[in-house]
Amino acid sequence: MDFLRRIEHASFPLIIHEEADIQCAAVLVAANLVEANLAEPNDSSAPLSVILRITPLGRAQLNRSRLRDTSAAGAASE
């Protein structure tokens, strides 16, 4: 979820280079939270890895996460 939050306000399509980011994106693709064209791990001959968009399911997950964070912060301050 941290990676999804990090790219939430990015301009798409978003090119990613770092292996860790590509792995995070692969998890999000598997969960249907983003659409992306990803290079195979450690394949330097592969084309670029590109996140095309955050899916509606991904946007909904971000909203749920934000609501949980707000609720947790409110409960902690009581």
Biopython code that builds the backbone (N, CA, C, O; Angstrom):
import numpy as np
from Bio.PDB.StructureBuilder import StructureBuilder

atoms = [
    (1, "MET", "N", (0.817, -1.202, 0.000)),
    (1, "MET", "CA", (0.000, 0.000, 0.000)),
    (1, "MET", "C", (0.856, 1.260, 0.000)),
    (1, "MET", "O", (0.442, 2.292, -0.528)),
    (2, "ASP", "N", (2.039, 1.182, 0.586)),
    (2, "ASP", "CA", (2.895, 2.368, 0.612)),
    (2, "ASP", "C", (3.240, 2.828, -0.800)),
    (2, "ASP", "O", (3.227, 4.024, -1.092)),
    (3, "PHE", "N", (3.548, 1.875, -1.671)),
    (3, "PHE", "CA", (3.885, 2.239, -3.047)),
    (3, "PHE", "C", (2.673, 2.833, -3.751)),
    (3, "PHE", "O", (2.807, 3.799, -4.501)),
    (4, "LEU", "N", (1.501, 2.269, -3.520)),
    (4, "LEU", "CA", (0.279, 2.807, -4.124)),
    (4, "LEU", "C", (0.048, 4.239, -3.653)),
    (4, "LEU", "O", (-0.312, 5.103, -4.453)),
    (5, "ARG", "N", (0.249, 4.495, -2.373)),
    (5, "ARG", "CA", (0.118, 5.866, -1.853)),
    (5, "ARG", "C", (1.153, 6.787, -2.488)),
    (5, "ARG", "O", (0.865, 7.944, -2.793)),
    (6, "ARG", "N", (2.369, 6.258, -2.684)),
    (6, "ARG", "CA", (3.445, 7.072, -3.246)),
    (6, "ARG", "C", (3.143, 7.521, -4.673)),
    (6, "ARG", "O", (3.529, 8.618, -5.076)),
    (7, "ILE", "N", (2.455, 6.676, -5.434)),
    (7, "ILE", "CA", (2.182, 7.028, -6.833)),
    (7, "ILE", "C", (0.791, 7.627, -7.028)),
    (7, "ILE", "O", (0.405, 7.952, -8.151)),
    (8, "GLU", "N", (0.050, 7.771, -5.957)),
    (8, "GLU", "CA", (-1.350, 8.208, -6.043)),
    (8, "GLU", "C", (-1.537, 9.477, -6.873)),
    (8, "GLU", "O", (-2.482, 9.564, -7.657)),
    (9, "HIS", "N", (-0.664, 10.449, -6.715)),
    (9, "HIS", "CA", (-0.829, 11.735, -7.402)),
    (9, "HIS", "C", (0.141, 11.902, -8.576)),
    (9, "HIS", "O", (0.345, 13.013, -9.067)),
    (10, "ALA", "N", (0.730, 10.802, -9.015)),
    (10, "ALA", "CA", (1.678, 10.856, -10.130)),
    (10, "ALA", "C", (0.943, 11.111, -11.439)),
    (10, "ALA", "O", (-0.265, 10.901, -11.547)),
    (11, "SER", "N", (1.696, 11.566, -12.420)),
    (11, "SER", "CA", (1.163, 11.698, -13.780)),
    (11, "SER", "C", (1.374, 10.367, -14.483)),
    (11, "SER", "O", (2.472, 9.810, -14.462)),
    (12, "PHE", "N", (0.329, 9.868, -15.099)),
    (12, "PHE", "CA", (0.390, 8.580, -15.785)),
    (12, "PHE", "C", (0.359, 8.791, -17.284)),
    (12, "PHE", "O", (-0.291, 9.724, -17.757)),
    (13, "PRO", "N", (1.043, 7.951, -18.045)),
    (13, "PRO", "CA", (1.788, 6.771, -17.641)),
    (13, "PRO", "C", (3.047, 7.145, -16.860)),
    (13, "PRO", "O", (3.679, 8.170, -17.117)),
    (14, "LEU", "N", (3.393, 6.288, -15.905)),
    (14, "LEU", "CA", (4.524, 6.517, -15.009)),
    (14, "LEU", "C", (5.583, 5.455, -15.276)),
    (14, "LEU", "O", (5.335, 4.262, -15.101)),
    (15, "ILE", "N", (6.761, 5.894, -15.698)),
    (15, "ILE", "CA", (7.870, 4.969, -15.940)),
    (15, "ILE", "C", (8.567, 4.708, -14.612)),
    (15, "ILE", "O", (8.874, 5.637, -13.864)),
    (16, "ILE", "N", (8.814, 3.433, -14.329)),
    (16, "ILE", "CA", (9.539, 3.081, -13.107)),
    (16, "ILE", "C", (10.795, 2.307, -13.489)),
    (16, "ILE", "O", (10.790, 1.509, -14.426)),
    (17, "HIS", "N", (11.873, 2.560, -12.743)),
    (17, "HIS", "CA", (13.179, 1.985, -13.057)),
    (17, "HIS", "C", (13.690, 1.059, -11.964)),
    (17, "HIS", "O", (14.321, 0.041, -12.249)),
    (18, "GLU", "N", (13.421, 1.408, -10.730)),
    (18, "GLU", "CA", (13.982, 0.668, -9.599)),
    (18, "GLU", "C", (13.360, -0.722, -9.489)),
    (18, "GLU", "O", (12.146, -0.886, -9.610)),
    (19, "GLU", "N", (14.209, -1.712, -9.258)),
    (19, "GLU", "CA", (13.736, -3.095, -9.130)),
    (19, "GLU", "C", (12.694, -3.228, -8.018)),
    (19, "GLU", "O", (11.706, -3.944, -8.176)),
    (20, "ALA", "N", (12.910, -2.546, -6.904)),
    (20, "ALA", "CA", (11.950, -2.612, -5.789)),
    (20, "ALA", "C", (10.597, -2.046, -6.205)),
    (20, "ALA", "O", (9.555, -2.587, -5.834)),
    (21, "ASP", "N", (10.609, -0.960, -6.973)),
    (21, "ASP", "CA", (9.353, -0.371, -7.451)),
    (21, "ASP", "C", (8.642, -1.307, -8.426)),
    (21, "ASP", "O", (7.417, -1.422, -8.401)),
    (22, "ILE", "N", (9.409, -1.970, -9.277)),
    (22, "ILE", "CA", (8.824, -2.913, -10.234)),
    (22, "ILE", "C", (8.182, -4.077, -9.486)),
    (22, "ILE", "O", (7.101, -4.534, -9.855)),
    (23, "GLN", "N", (8.840, -4.550, -8.447)),
    (23, "GLN", "CA", (8.270, -5.638, -7.646)),
    (23, "GLN", "C", (6.992, -5.189, -6.943)),
    (23, "GLN", "O", (6.010, -5.930, -6.904)),
    (24, "CYS", "N", (7.002, -3.975, -6.387)),
    (24, "CYS", "CA", (5.788, -3.438, -5.751)),
    (24, "CYS", "C", (4.663, -3.312, -6.774)),
    (24, "CYS", "O", (3.515, -3.654, -6.492)),
    (25, "ALA", "N", (5.002, -2.823, -7.956)),
    (25, "ALA", "CA", (3.994, -2.672, -9.008)),
    (25, "ALA", "C", (3.427, -4.028, -9.409)),
    (25, "ALA", "O", (2.231, -4.138, -9.679)),
    (26, "ALA", "N", (4.260, -5.057, -9.452)),
    (26, "ALA", "CA", (3.789, -6.397, -9.809)),
    (26, "ALA", "C", (2.763, -6.904, -8.799)),
    (26, "ALA", "O", (1.785, -7.550, -9.175)),
    (27, "VAL", "N", (2.982, -6.615, -7.533)),
    (27, "VAL", "CA", (2.022, -7.004, -6.495)),
    (27, "VAL", "C", (0.708, -6.259, -6.701)),
    (27, "VAL", "O", (-0.368, -6.845, -6.578)),
    (28, "LEU", "N", (0.794, -4.970, -7.012)),
    (28, "LEU", "CA", (-0.416, -4.173, -7.235)),
    (28, "LEU", "C", (-1.165, -4.637, -8.483)),
    (28, "LEU", "O", (-2.396, -4.635, -8.500)),
    (29, "VAL", "N", (-0.440, -5.033, -9.521)),
    (29, "VAL", "CA", (-1.080, -5.578, -10.728)),
    (29, "VAL", "C", (-1.819, -6.866, -10.373)),
    (29, "VAL", "O", (-2.960, -7.064, -10.790)),
    (30, "ALA", "N", (-1.175, -7.734, -9.608)),
    (30, "ALA", "CA", (-1.792, -9.008, -9.221)),
    (30, "ALA", "C", (-3.066, -8.788, -8.407)),
    (30, "ALA", "O", (-4.004, -9.581, -8.482)),
    (31, "ALA", "N", (-3.092, -7.706, -7.631)),
    (31, "ALA", "CA", (-4.270, -7.380, -6.820)),
    (31, "ALA", "C", (-5.288, -6.547, -7.592)),
    (31, "ALA", "O", (-6.323, -6.165, -7.046)),
    (32, "ASN", "N", (-4.995, -6.264, -8.873)),
    (32, "ASN", "CA", (-5.868, -5.459, -9.735)),
    (32, "ASN", "C", (-6.036, -4.027, -9.220)),
    (32, "ASN", "O", (-7.089, -3.417, -9.400)),
    (33, "LEU", "N", (-4.988, -3.495, -8.578)),
    (33, "LEU", "CA", (-5.036, -2.125, -8.073)),
    (33, "LEU", "C", (-4.430, -1.132, -9.055)),
    (33, "LEU", "O", (-4.728, 0.061, -9.001)),
    (34, "VAL", "N", (-3.575, -1.626, -9.958)),
    (34, "VAL", "CA", (-3.019, -0.791, -11.026)),
    (34, "VAL", "C", (-2.989, -1.601, -12.313)),
    (34, "VAL", "O", (-3.023, -2.832, -12.293)),
    (35, "GLU", "N", (-2.926, -0.889, -13.429)),
    (35, "GLU", "CA", (-2.661, -1.503, -14.730)),
    (35, "GLU", "C", (-1.262, -1.076, -15.133)),
    (35, "GLU", "O", (-0.914, 0.102, -15.041)),
    (36, "ALA", "N", (-0.463, -2.030, -15.578)),
    (36, "ALA", "CA", (0.924, -1.721, -15.909)),
    (36, "ALA", "C", (1.474, -2.698, -16.933)),
    (36, "ALA", "O", (0.984, -3.817, -17.088)),
    (37, "ASN", "N", (2.501, -2.242, -17.624)),
    (37, "ASN", "CA", (3.318, -3.093, -18.489)),
    (37, "ASN", "C", (4.676, -3.168, -17.808)),
    (37, "ASN", "O", (5.417, -2.186, -17.776)),
    (38, "LEU", "N", (4.998, -4.331, -17.267)),
    (38, "LEU", "CA", (6.205, -4.455, -16.459)),
    (38, "LEU", "C", (7.247, -5.325, -17.139)),
    (38, "LEU", "O", (6.934, -6.346, -17.750)),
    (39, "ALA", "N", (8.501, -4.890, -17.013)),
    (39, "ALA", "CA", (9.624, -5.688, -17.489)),
    (39, "ALA", "C", (9.815, -6.863, -16.539)),
    (39, "ALA", "O", (9.448, -6.795, -15.366)),
    (40, "GLU", "N", (10.388, -7.932, -17.055)),
    (40, "GLU", "CA", (10.717, -9.073, -16.198)),
    (40, "GLU", "C", (11.828, -8.656, -15.236)),
    (40, "GLU", "O", (12.716, -7.892, -15.613)),
    (41, "PRO", "N", (11.787, -9.149, -14.005)),
    (41, "PRO", "CA", (12.840, -8.800, -13.039)),
    (41, "PRO", "C", (14.227, -9.150, -13.574)),
    (41, "PRO", "O", (14.434, -10.220, -14.147)),
    (42, "ASN", "N", (15.157, -8.245, -13.381)),
    (42, "ASN", "CA", (16.568, -8.418, -13.759)),
    (42, "ASN", "C", (16.789, -8.661, -15.249)),
    (42, "ASN", "O", (17.803, -9.246, -15.627)),
    (43, "ASP", "N", (15.871, -8.229, -16.095)),
    (43, "ASP", "CA", (16.024, -8.379, -17.544)),
    (43, "ASP", "C", (16.336, -7.016, -18.139)),
    (43, "ASP", "O", (15.433, -6.227, -18.418)),
    (44, "SER", "N", (17.620, -6.747, -18.331)),
    (44, "SER", "CA", (18.034, -5.434, -18.825)),
    (44, "SER", "C", (17.666, -5.220, -20.291)),
    (44, "SER", "O", (17.678, -4.084, -20.766)),
    (45, "SER", "N", (17.342, -6.287, -21.013)),
    (45, "SER", "CA", (16.969, -6.140, -22.419)),
    (45, "SER", "C", (15.477, -5.862, -22.595)),
    (45, "SER", "O", (15.025, -5.554, -23.698)),
    (46, "ALA", "N", (14.720, -5.970, -21.514)),
    (46, "ALA", "CA", (13.267, -5.777, -21.584)),
    (46, "ALA", "C", (12.935, -4.298, -21.752)),
    (46, "ALA", "O", (13.715, -3.429, -21.363)),
    (47, "PRO", "N", (11.778, -4.024, -22.331)),
    (47, "PRO", "CA", (11.352, -2.627, -22.434)),
    (47, "PRO", "C", (11.098, -2.038, -21.049)),
    (47, "PRO", "O", (11.139, -2.737, -20.036)),
    (48, "LEU", "N", (10.840, -0.757, -21.036)),
    (48, "LEU", "CA", (10.593, -0.058, -19.775)),
    (48, "LEU", "C", (9.393, -0.632, -19.034)),
    (48, "LEU", "O", (8.497, -1.229, -19.630)),
    (49, "SER", "N", (9.399, -0.436, -17.725)),
    (49, "SER", "CA", (8.230, -0.763, -16.912)),
    (49, "SER", "C", (7.407, 0.505, -16.766)),
    (49, "SER", "O", (7.923, 1.556, -16.384)),
    (50, "VAL", "N", (6.126, 0.394, -17.073)),
    (50, "VAL", "CA", (5.256, 1.566, -17.080)),
    (50, "VAL", "C", (3.957, 1.247, -16.347)),
    (50, "VAL", "O", (3.277, 0.269, -16.656)),
    (51, "ILE", "N", (3.629, 2.086, -15.375)),
    (51, "ILE", "CA", (2.323, 1.992, -14.730)),
    (51, "ILE", "C", (1.391, 2.879, -15.534)),
    (51, "ILE", "O", (1.628, 4.078, -15.679)),
    (52, "LEU", "N", (0.337, 2.284, -16.053)),
    (52, "LEU", "CA", (-0.585, 3.011, -16.923)),
    (52, "LEU", "C", (-1.609, 3.817, -16.136)),
    (52, "LEU", "O", (-1.935, 4.949, -16.496)),
    (53, "ARG", "N", (-2.114, 3.221, -15.055)),
    (53, "ARG", "CA", (-3.103, 3.932, -14.246)),
    (53, "ARG", "C", (-3.364, 3.164, -12.966)),
    (53, "ARG", "O", (-3.049, 1.980, -12.849)),
    (54, "ILE", "N", (-3.948, 3.869, -12.013)),
    (54, "ILE", "CA", (-4.502, 3.233, -10.819)),
    (54, "ILE", "C", (-5.943, 2.884, -11.175)),
    (54, "ILE", "O", (-6.693, 3.738, -11.647)),
    (55, "THR", "N", (-6.326, 1.646, -10.953)),
    (55, "THR", "CA", (-7.672, 1.193, -11.311)),
    (55, "THR", "C", (-8.706, 1.771, -10.340)),
    (55, "THR", "O", (-8.342, 2.257, -9.269)),
    (56, "PRO", "N", (-9.975, 1.723, -10.701)),
    (56, "PRO", "CA", (-11.016, 2.145, -9.751)),
    (56, "PRO", "C", (-10.925, 1.377, -8.427)),
    (56, "PRO", "O", (-11.157, 1.948, -7.361)),
    (57, "LEU", "N", (-10.588, 0.093, -8.493)),
    (57, "LEU", "CA", (-10.411, -0.681, -7.266)),
    (57, "LEU", "C", (-9.244, -0.133, -6.447)),
    (57, "LEU", "O", (-9.316, -0.075, -5.220)),
    (58, "GLY", "N", (-8.179, 0.265, -7.124)),
    (58, "GLY", "CA", (-7.036, 0.865, -6.439)),
    (58, "GLY", "C", (-7.398, 2.187, -5.785)),
    (58, "GLY", "O", (-6.990, 2.459, -4.656)),
    (59, "ARG", "N", (-8.166, 3.011, -6.493)),
    (59, "ARG", "CA", (-8.619, 4.293, -5.917)),
    (59, "ARG", "C", (-9.510, 4.049, -4.701)),
    (59, "ARG", "O", (-9.398, 4.751, -3.696)),
    (60, "ALA", "N", (-10.391, 3.056, -4.792)),
    (60, "ALA", "CA", (-11.265, 2.727, -3.660)),
    (60, "ALA", "C", (-10.433, 2.259, -2.466)),
    (60, "ALA", "O", (-10.728, 2.612, -1.324)),
    (61, "GLN", "N", (-9.401, 1.471, -2.729)),
    (61, "GLN", "CA", (-8.533, 0.999, -1.652)),
    (61, "GLN", "C", (-7.807, 2.164, -0.996)),
    (61, "GLN", "O", (-7.668, 2.191, 0.227)),
    (62, "LEU", "N", (-7.346, 3.116, -1.779)),
    (62, "LEU", "CA", (-6.705, 4.305, -1.216)),
    (62, "LEU", "C", (-7.680, 5.069, -0.325)),
    (62, "LEU", "O", (-7.306, 5.522, 0.757)),
    (63, "ASN", "N", (-8.926, 5.214, -0.770)),
    (63, "ASN", "CA", (-9.935, 5.911, 0.031)),
    (63, "ASN", "C", (-10.210, 5.175, 1.330)),
    (63, "ASN", "O", (-10.302, 5.803, 2.385)),
    (64, "ARG", "N", (-10.345, 3.851, 1.276)),
    (64, "ARG", "CA", (-10.571, 3.059, 2.499)),
    (64, "ARG", "C", (-9.396, 3.204, 3.452)),
    (64, "ARG", "O", (-9.580, 3.335, 4.662)),
    (65, "SER", "N", (-8.206, 3.179, 2.910)),
    (65, "SER", "CA", (-7.004, 3.311, 3.724)),
    (65, "SER", "C", (-6.960, 4.669, 4.414)),
    (65, "SER", "O", (-6.596, 4.773, 5.586)),
    (66, "ARG", "N", (-7.333, 5.704, 3.675)),
    (66, "ARG", "CA", (-7.353, 7.056, 4.241)),
    (66, "ARG", "C", (-8.378, 7.150, 5.367)),
    (66, "ARG", "O", (-8.111, 7.762, 6.401)),
    (67, "LEU", "N", (-9.552, 6.543, 5.169)),
    (67, "LEU", "CA", (-10.591, 6.554, 6.201)),
    (67, "LEU", "C", (-10.130, 5.814, 7.451)),
    (67, "LEU", "O", (-10.380, 6.267, 8.567)),
    (68, "ARG", "N", (-9.455, 4.674, 7.271)),
    (68, "ARG", "CA", (-8.925, 3.924, 8.421)),
    (68, "ARG", "C", (-7.892, 4.755, 9.166)),
    (68, "ARG", "O", (-7.885, 4.788, 10.397)),
    (69, "ASP", "N", (-7.012, 5.432, 8.412)),
    (69, "ASP", "CA", (-5.988, 6.263, 9.044)),
    (69, "ASP", "C", (-6.618, 7.389, 9.849)),
    (69, "ASP", "O", (-6.166, 7.697, 10.952)),
    (70, "THR", "N", (-7.669, 8.008, 9.297)),
    (70, "THR", "CA", (-8.365, 9.093, 9.986)),
    (70, "THR", "C", (-9.051, 8.573, 11.242)),
    (70, "THR", "O", (-8.995, 9.219, 12.288)),
    (71, "SER", "N", (-9.693, 7.421, 11.153)),
    (71, "SER", "CA", (-10.374, 6.828, 12.306)),
    (71, "SER", "C", (-9.378, 6.458, 13.392)),
    (71, "SER", "O", (-9.639, 6.682, 14.574)),
    (72, "ALA", "N", (-8.250, 5.900, 13.010)),
    (72, "ALA", "CA", (-7.231, 5.509, 13.978)),
    (72, "ALA", "C", (-6.637, 6.729, 14.665)),
    (72, "ALA", "O", (-6.364, 6.696, 15.865)),
    (73, "ALA", "N", (-6.437, 7.805, 13.912)),
    (73, "ALA", "CA", (-5.896, 9.031, 14.499)),
    (73, "ALA", "C", (-6.894, 9.636, 15.475)),
    (73, "ALA", "O", (-6.503, 10.134, 16.530)),
    (74, "GLY", "N", (-8.177, 9.599, 15.133)),
    (74, "GLY", "CA", (-9.212, 10.127, 16.016)),
    (74, "GLY", "C", (-9.328, 9.318, 17.288)),
    (74, "GLY", "O", (-9.509, 9.888, 18.364)),
    (75, "ALA", "N", (-9.231, 8.014, 17.195)),
    (75, "ALA", "CA", (-9.322, 7.144, 18.368)),
    (75, "ALA", "C", (-8.111, 7.325, 19.271)),
    (75, "ALA", "O", (-8.233, 7.241, 20.493)),
    (76, "ALA", "N", (-6.951, 7.571, 18.688)),
    (76, "ALA", "CA", (-5.736, 7.754, 19.477)),
    (76, "ALA", "C", (-5.756, 9.060, 20.249)),
    (76, "ALA", "O", (-5.136, 9.162, 21.307)),
    (77, "SER", "N", (-6.460, 10.060, 19.736)),
    (77, "SER", "CA", (-6.480, 11.366, 20.406)),
    (77, "SER", "C", (-7.527, 11.438, 21.507)),
    (77, "SER", "O", (-7.557, 12.408, 22.264)),
    (78, "GLU", "N", (-8.381, 10.435, 21.609)),
    (78, "GLU", "CA", (-9.429, 10.457, 22.640)),
    (78, "GLU", "C", (-8.904, 10.020, 23.972)),
    (78, "GLU", "O", (-9.653, 9.980, 24.948)),
]
sb = StructureBuilder()
sb.init_structure("model")
sb.init_model(0)
sb.init_chain("A")
sb.init_seg("    ")
for serial, (resi, resn, name, xyz) in enumerate(atoms, 1):
    if name == "N":
        sb.init_residue(resn, " ", resi, " ")
    sb.init_atom(name, np.array(xyz, "f"), 0.0, 1.0, " ", f" {name:<3s}", serial, name[0])
structure = sb.get_structure()
